[in-house]
C-alpha cells in the first residue's frame, strides 16, 4: 500500500510519496524501516513506485545495471522502454505471469509516476503511458490525493511541491495504507 503523486505547475514538476510499508494488517513505518523511500532519482528526474514492497528493490537494481540512462522524454519513448523492462522483469526477477484471461496483457504489477525535465508521466501495470498536464496520483490513497490536488491546484500561492505534499497528507489522513513522513522532490521543466 502506498500513495504517490505528481504535479506540474509554473515550469516546475514535483513528485511526492508516503513512506509506509504494509504486510497485511501490519504497518512498518519509517520510524522502524530505514530504507522506506518510494521515490528514486532516474535519468535526470525522479520515479515513484507503487505495488509490492519488493518492487522498489527491483526497480533500483534494474536501473543501476543499465549501461546508459533510459530516454524517458515522451509517452512513446517511455512505452518502448517499459515494454523491454517488463520482459527483463520476467527473466531477471521472476515476475509471475497473471492467469486472469480477461486481461488482454500481462501486468508488470506496479504503477509508477515520473517527474523529469520533459513533464510528468504515469505508467500503469498494463504499461499504459500517460503524460499529465496538471497532476495525478496512484496507489491506495489516490482518490484522496486527487481530490486534494483538484481543490488546491488553482490556488496561486501554492507551488507544485506544496500541492503534491498536500495530496499525500490528505491520503495519510484518510487512507489506512498511507503513512508519514512524506518524501518529495521538485525539478525545473524544460521550456516548451
Backbone bond lengths (Angstrom), bond angles and torsions (degrees), N, CA, C in turn:
res aa  C-N    CA-C-N  psi(-1)  N-CA   C-N-CA  omega(-1)  CA-C   N-CA-C  phi
1 X - - - 1.446 - - 1.524 108.99 -
2 X 1.309 114.60 140.87 1.458 119.78 179.90 1.515 108.53 -170.49
3 X 1.319 116.39 168.65 1.459 121.91 170.31 1.518 107.42 -137.88
4 X 1.335 115.44 131.50 1.460 122.16 177.27 1.520 108.37 -129.32
5 X 1.328 116.64 150.74 1.466 121.12 -177.50 1.524 110.55 -145.62
6 X 1.337 115.94 149.20 1.467 122.57 172.27 1.518 108.79 -129.82
7 X 1.339 114.72 148.81 1.460 121.33 179.34 1.521 108.35 -140.69
8 X 1.319 115.05 142.13 1.473 122.57 174.98 1.527 106.72 -124.77
9 X 1.347 115.16 121.92 1.463 118.46 -179.20 1.524 109.99 -159.80
10 X 1.327 115.91 132.57 1.472 122.95 174.07 1.528 112.94 51.94
11 X 1.327 117.36 45.46 1.455 121.52 175.05 1.510 115.22 78.80
12 X 1.329 117.47 10.99 1.463 122.04 -179.87 1.530 109.00 -128.27
13 X 1.332 115.67 140.68 1.460 121.75 171.13 1.516 107.29 -110.78
14 X 1.322 116.24 140.99 1.464 121.28 177.91 1.512 109.22 -132.82
15 X 1.316 115.45 150.56 1.460 122.19 179.03 1.519 107.44 -135.97
16 X 1.328 116.40 141.08 1.459 120.64 -178.42 1.523 109.84 -143.99
17 X 1.330 115.44 154.03 1.462 121.74 179.24 1.514 110.09 -151.61
18 X 1.312 114.97 157.66 1.455 119.72 170.08 1.526 108.36 -82.70
19 X 1.322 117.78 -176.88 1.465 120.51 -176.55 1.530 112.53 -132.63
20 X 1.323 117.82 15.09 1.461 121.81 -178.42 1.523 111.42 -85.16
21 X 1.328 116.48 139.65 1.461 122.40 169.97 1.520 107.13 -115.03
22 X 1.340 116.52 138.33 1.462 120.48 177.34 1.517 109.87 -123.87
23 X 1.311 115.21 141.70 1.465 123.38 172.33 1.520 105.48 -125.33
24 X 1.331 117.45 96.35 1.456 119.97 -173.45 1.514 108.50 65.11
25 X 1.324 116.61 -125.86 1.460 119.62 179.33 1.529 112.50 -89.59
26 X 1.334 117.40 -6.42 1.472 120.53 179.85 1.529 110.49 -78.88
27 X 1.340 115.22 135.25 1.462 121.09 178.34 1.523 108.58 -108.50
28 X 1.342 115.97 133.06 1.461 122.40 175.15 1.523 107.25 -118.66
29 X 1.327 115.91 99.66 1.460 120.36 -175.90 1.520 111.07 -85.84
30 X 1.322 115.32 170.04 1.467 121.83 178.23 1.523 111.24 -62.35
31 X 1.316 117.45 -19.55 1.462 120.48 176.60 1.532 111.07 -65.53
32 X 1.332 116.89 -26.37 1.458 121.53 -176.67 1.527 113.74 -111.57
33 X 1.324 117.32 -22.21 1.463 121.72 -176.94 1.524 108.57 -111.99
34 X 1.317 116.60 117.72 1.461 120.72 -177.68 1.528 111.01 -69.79
35 X 1.326 117.87 -45.30 1.468 121.27 -178.12 1.531 110.19 -92.57
36 X 1.319 115.58 68.44 1.456 122.66 -175.15 1.532 113.89 -95.92
37 X 1.315 117.97 0.70 1.465 121.46 -174.97 1.524 111.84 -67.03
38 X 1.330 114.67 145.63 1.463 121.84 175.47 1.522 111.41 -123.47
39 X 1.334 116.96 1.22 1.464 122.42 177.32 1.519 107.45 -118.22
40 X 1.346 115.21 135.37 1.459 120.99 -176.89 1.522 110.04 -133.85
41 X 1.337 116.28 143.38 1.463 121.48 175.53 1.518 108.72 -67.05
42 X 1.323 116.27 138.74 1.458 120.55 -178.50 1.523 110.70 -157.84
43 X 1.313 116.50 122.29 1.467 123.34 170.97 1.529 112.34 48.56
44 X 1.323 117.39 48.58 1.454 120.89 177.51 1.514 114.23 79.35
45 X 1.324 117.71 9.24 1.458 122.11 179.53 1.516 109.99 -148.14
46 X 1.322 114.88 -149.36 1.464 120.71 -177.33 1.513 110.54 -138.21
47 X 1.332 114.66 152.30 1.461 122.88 178.00 1.522 107.56 -131.28
48 X 1.334 117.28 131.84 1.468 122.73 176.06 1.514 108.59 -114.06
49 X 1.338 116.02 140.28 1.465 122.61 -170.97 1.518 111.31 -117.31
50 X 1.337 116.34 137.98 1.465 122.81 167.64 1.522 107.86 -116.53
51 X 1.319 115.78 171.67 1.457 120.14 177.79 1.512 111.20 109.71
52 X 1.310 115.86 -167.12 1.458 122.00 -179.86 1.529 110.11 -52.70
53 X 1.322 116.80 143.05 1.469 121.57 -177.65 1.525 112.55 -56.99
54 X 1.312 117.69 -28.23 1.466 121.13 179.93 1.524 111.74 -66.93
55 X 1.319 117.87 -23.93 1.460 120.16 -178.21 1.522 112.94 -60.31
56 X 1.345 118.39 -33.22 1.462 117.50 -179.96 1.525 110.57 -64.97
57 X 1.335 117.81 -33.97 1.463 120.72 176.59 1.525 110.99 -70.66
58 X 1.310 115.49 -41.03 1.470 120.28 179.31 1.526 110.09 -62.95
59 X 1.323 116.39 -47.77 1.470 120.64 -177.92 1.526 110.49 -61.07
60 X 1.320 117.45 -47.95 1.464 120.61 -179.66 1.523 110.56 -61.83
61 X 1.330 117.25 -47.57 1.462 120.59 179.74 1.523 111.20 -60.77
62 X 1.318 116.87 -44.17 1.463 120.85 -178.53 1.526 111.32 -60.16
63 X 1.317 116.74 -49.61 1.458 119.66 -177.24 1.526 112.56 -69.22
64 X 1.331 117.46 -30.64 1.464 119.81 177.22 1.524 112.32 -68.98
65 X 1.320 118.39 -23.41 1.460 121.47 -178.29 1.528 113.40 -90.88
66 X 1.317 118.21 -5.87 1.465 120.52 178.99 1.525 109.92 -71.04
67 X 1.315 116.33 141.61 1.467 120.51 179.04 1.522 112.20 -70.78
68 X 1.326 116.37 -31.84 1.466 121.20 179.57 1.522 108.28 -140.76
69 X 1.334 117.42 149.66 1.466 119.25 178.18 1.526 110.41 -61.80
70 X 1.313 117.68 143.45 1.461 120.27 -180.00 1.528 111.54 -71.90
71 X 1.311 115.48 155.78 1.458 121.72 174.66 1.526 106.96 -86.94
72 X 1.323 116.66 115.61 1.464 121.91 -175.57 1.522 110.43 -128.12
73 X 1.340 115.85 48.30 1.457 119.96 -172.06 1.526 114.92 -103.79
74 X 1.331 118.09 0.46 1.463 121.25 179.55 1.527 108.60 -157.12
75 X 1.336 117.40 159.86 1.463 118.91 176.70 1.529 112.64 -57.07
76 X 1.327 118.18 -39.20 1.471 120.79 -179.55 1.524 111.33 -65.32
77 X 1.327 117.45 -43.94 1.466 120.54 179.98 1.525 110.56 -66.85
78 X 1.314 116.83 -39.95 1.466 120.06 178.72 1.523 109.92 -65.45
79 X 1.320 118.15 -42.40 1.462 120.48 178.75 1.524 111.74 -60.52
80 X 1.331 116.76 -47.42 1.473 119.41 179.70 1.525 110.69 -58.68
81 X 1.328 115.82 -44.79 1.456 119.21 179.57 1.525 110.73 -65.20
82 X 1.327 118.10 -44.79 1.464 121.31 -175.82 1.526 112.00 -67.25
83 X 1.303 116.89 -31.26 1.463 119.53 177.08 1.534 110.32 -65.40
84 X 1.340 117.08 -41.57 1.473 120.55 175.02 1.529 110.58 -65.98
85 X 1.327 116.53 -40.44 1.455 121.14 178.20 1.529 110.43 -58.30
86 X 1.316 117.82 -42.36 1.466 121.41 -179.81 1.533 110.79 -58.39
87 X 1.313 116.52 -46.53 1.474 120.06 177.96 1.519 111.74 -62.71
88 X 1.318 116.64 -41.43 1.475 120.38 178.08 1.524 111.36 -65.23
89 X 1.328 117.19 -38.81 1.465 119.98 177.96 1.527 110.75 -60.56
90 X 1.330 116.14 -40.22 1.467 119.51 179.24 1.529 110.82 -64.97
91 X 1.327 116.70 -42.57 1.467 121.00 -176.54 1.525 113.01 -76.86
92 X 1.329 117.21 -44.30 1.462 120.63 -171.74 1.520 114.62 -90.87
93 X 1.344 116.43 -29.63 1.463 119.49 -173.30 1.527 112.86 -119.39
94 X 1.331 116.60 8.32 1.464 122.68 173.49 1.531 112.97 63.23
95 X 1.332 116.13 36.67 1.455 120.82 175.43 1.522 107.62 -60.55
96 X 1.306 117.45 126.11 1.454 121.71 -178.32 1.517 110.54 -82.21
97 X 1.332 115.14 140.78 1.453 120.40 174.28 1.514 108.75 -73.79
98 X 1.315 115.93 144.42 1.457 120.17 178.15 1.517 109.61 -82.24
99 X 1.300 116.21 149.67 1.452 121.90 -178.49 1.522 112.76 -98.94
100 X 1.322 118.74 -2.76 1.458 122.12 -178.38 1.521 109.52 -69.76
101 X 1.288 116.04 111.21 1.471 121.07 -176.84 1.527 112.93 -76.21
102 X 1.339 117.77 -9.16 1.457 119.78 178.31 1.522 112.21 -76.93
103 X 1.333 117.02 -24.20 1.461 120.40 178.18 1.520 109.58 -79.74
104 X 1.301 116.19 135.12 1.464 120.51 -179.79 1.528 111.66 -75.03
105 X 1.330 117.54 -27.12 1.462 122.32 -175.71 1.517 110.76 -129.79
106 X 1.323 115.81 153.98 1.458 120.07 171.19 1.518 108.81 -67.85
107 X 1.305 115.94 145.35 1.451 120.71 178.21 1.526 110.43 -95.42
108 X 1.306 115.61 143.06 1.460 121.06 172.00 1.536 109.29 -78.60
109 X 1.312 116.64 -12.43 1.461 125.18 173.73 1.519 114.59 67.76
110 X 1.298 116.78 21.76 1.454 120.16 171.15 1.517 107.55 -145.66
111 X 1.309 114.91 147.13 1.454 121.78 173.38 1.520 106.38 -110.07
112 X 1.319 116.60 140.67 1.460 120.24 179.60 1.523 110.18 -132.78
113 X 1.314 114.92 153.09 1.457 122.20 171.14 1.514 107.63 -119.65
114 X 1.330 115.57 143.10 1.458 121.73 179.46 1.524 109.23 -123.86
115 X 1.310 115.74 140.25 1.462 122.68 170.83 1.516 105.86 -128.64
116 X 1.319 116.17 120.38 1.453 120.02 179.11 1.529 108.63 -145.79
117 X 1.314 119.68 176.54 1.471 120.23 -176.66 1.528 114.40 -59.42
118 X 1.339 117.33 -14.30 1.466 121.14 -178.42 1.522 113.03 -93.22
119 X 1.338 118.15 -12.02 1.458 120.38 178.97 1.515 112.50 146.29
120 X 1.340 113.88 -162.72 1.463 120.74 176.85 1.523 107.62 -120.47
121 X 1.327 115.52 135.58 1.458 122.02 -172.47 1.519 110.28 -137.56
122 X 1.325 115.33 156.63 1.454 121.51 173.16 1.516 109.62 -129.81
123 X 1.335 115.64 145.14 1.463 121.55 174.97 1.528 106.19 -127.75
124 X 1.341 116.11 118.50 1.462 120.28 179.40 1.524 110.00 -84.07
125 X 1.307 115.81 170.13 1.451 121.09 178.35 1.516 113.37 -56.94
126 X 1.322 117.34 -30.68 1.464 121.93 178.57 1.529 112.22 -83.68
127 X 1.322 117.01 7.01 1.455 125.91 177.69 1.536 113.03 72.08
128 X 1.314 116.64 22.27 1.456 120.45 171.25 1.521 107.46 -73.71
129 X 1.322 116.50 128.73 1.461 121.12 -179.46 1.526 108.19 -111.44
130 X 1.339 114.77 130.60 1.457 120.04 177.09 1.519 109.38 -129.23
131 X 1.325 114.95 140.45 1.465 120.07 170.53 1.515 106.62 -100.33
132 X 1.323 116.71 130.17 1.452 121.47 -175.90 1.524 110.93 -101.20
133 X 1.329 116.70 139.22 1.461 122.28 -178.92 1.527 112.38 -81.63
134 X 1.346 117.50 -33.45 1.459 121.19 -175.33 1.524 112.34 -124.53
135 X 1.337 117.25 -58.73 1.465 120.89 -174.19 1.522 110.37 -165.17
136 X 1.340 114.35 164.44 1.466 120.10 171.73 1.521 109.29 -166.02
137 X 1.333 115.77 165.64 1.468 121.69 178.70 1.515 109.49 -145.97
138 X 1.305 116.04 149.93 1.461 124.10 172.41 1.525 108.19 -128.16
139 X 1.313 115.53 160.40 1.451 121.10 172.94 1.510 113.51 111.25
140 X 1.329 114.64 -177.82 1.462 120.58 -173.08 1.528 113.07 -65.41
141 X 1.309 117.96 -28.21 1.462 121.42 178.80 1.515 113.31 -104.03
142 X 1.326 117.19 20.40 1.467 119.92 -174.12 1.524 113.24 -64.57
143 X 1.325 118.85 -32.80 1.468 119.88 178.64 1.529 110.43 -61.50
144 X 1.330 116.74 -42.60 1.467 120.52 179.18 1.527 110.37 -68.64
145 X 1.318 116.38 -41.71 1.464 120.78 -179.94 1.527 111.11 -63.36
146 X 1.327 116.79 -43.92 1.468 120.38 178.97 1.530 110.79 -62.68
147 X 1.320 116.79 -42.14 1.466 120.10 178.42 1.515 111.74 -61.93
148 X 1.330 116.36 -42.69 1.460 120.21 179.23 1.525 110.91 -64.38
149 X 1.327 117.15 -41.93 1.471 119.40 -179.71 1.518 110.74 -67.66
150 X 1.330 117.19 -39.46 1.468 120.55 177.22 1.529 110.32 -59.94
151 X 1.327 116.27 -43.39 1.465 120.76 -177.73 1.524 112.71 -71.27
152 X 1.327 118.27 -26.84 1.466 121.80 -173.84 1.521 115.61 -104.83
153 X 1.313 118.71 -17.42 1.463 121.18 -168.64 1.534 112.93 -57.58
154 X 1.309 117.71 -42.85 1.472 120.32 -174.92 1.523 114.16 -83.95
155 X 1.304 117.79 2.76 1.470 119.82 176.43 1.528 108.39 -75.59
156 X 1.336 118.35 114.95 1.466 120.89 -173.48 1.522 114.61 -63.36
157 X 1.315 118.56 -25.68 1.463 120.62 -178.15 1.526 113.15 -78.62
158 X 1.330 118.22 -9.30 1.463 121.52 -178.30 1.527 110.84 -100.44
159 X 1.329 116.66 127.29 1.464 120.76 176.58 1.532 110.16 -88.89
160 X 1.310 115.83 174.90 1.463 121.78 -175.55 1.527 112.16 -58.28
161 X 1.330 117.13 -44.81 1.465 119.19 -177.57 1.525 111.91 -67.44
162 X 1.309 117.72 -38.70 1.460 120.78 177.82 1.520 110.71 -63.42
163 X 1.316 117.11 -41.71 1.466 120.88 178.69 1.526 110.41 -63.78
164 X 1.319 117.47 -43.59 1.470 121.15 179.00 1.528 110.42 -63.23
165 X 1.316 117.37 -43.89 1.473 121.17 179.54 1.531 110.95 -65.53
166 X 1.330 116.97 -39.68 1.463 120.27 176.84 1.531 111.07 -62.99
167 X 1.305 116.75 -35.59 1.472 120.91 178.12 1.523 110.78 -62.92
168 X 1.319 116.05 -45.46 1.465 119.55 178.87 1.526 109.87 -67.70
169 X 1.318 118.02 -37.47 1.466 121.27 177.73 1.531 110.66 -60.64
170 X 1.327 117.85 -40.51 1.466 120.88 177.26 1.529 110.51 -63.41
171 X 1.326 116.93 -41.76 1.464 120.34 178.16 1.532 110.65 -64.92
172 X 1.324 117.36 -40.43 1.467 120.63 177.74 1.528 110.21 -60.37
173 X 1.313 115.86 -39.76 1.457 120.64 -178.12 1.530 112.91 -65.98
174 X 1.342 117.18 -36.83 1.459 119.97 -169.67 1.531 115.87 -116.05
175 X 1.326 119.02 -14.82 1.462 122.00 -177.06 1.522 110.21 -109.11
176 X 1.332 117.85 126.57 1.466 120.14 -177.05 1.523 113.34 -76.53
177 X 1.330 117.70 -3.10 1.456 121.15 176.96 1.518 113.59 -103.17
178 X 1.335 116.43 11.58 1.461 122.09 -176.84 1.524 108.17 -127.98
179 X 1.348 116.77 132.45 1.457 119.09 -176.99 1.518 114.16 -144.26
180 X 1.315 114.82 155.14 1.463 123.05 179.60 1.526 110.27 -77.05
181 X 1.323 116.04 162.55 1.461 129.89 1.65 1.534 112.06 -79.57
182 X 1.318 113.92 170.25 1.460 121.66 179.47 1.521 108.97 -95.67
183 X 1.321 115.68 137.18 1.468 122.95 174.36 1.529 106.65 -107.93
184 X 1.336 118.37 135.82 1.470 119.77 178.79 1.523 110.86 -151.34
185 X 1.338 114.34 156.30 1.461 122.39 177.97 1.520 108.30 -145.11
186 X 1.313 115.47 157.17 1.472 121.55 176.45 1.511 108.93 -131.52
187 X 1.319 115.68 155.48 1.453 120.90 -179.88 1.517 108.37 -150.19
188 X 1.315 116.88 141.00 1.464 120.46 177.67 1.517 109.60 -76.12
189 X 1.337 114.80 137.97 1.464 120.82 178.03 1.523 109.99 -85.85
190 X 1.312 115.64 150.28 1.458 121.00 173.43 1.516 108.91 -69.00
191 X 1.310 117.43 145.96 1.464 120.27 177.54 1.519 109.47 -66.81
192 X 1.344 116.69 142.72 1.480 119.88 -179.41 1.504 112.65 -67.82
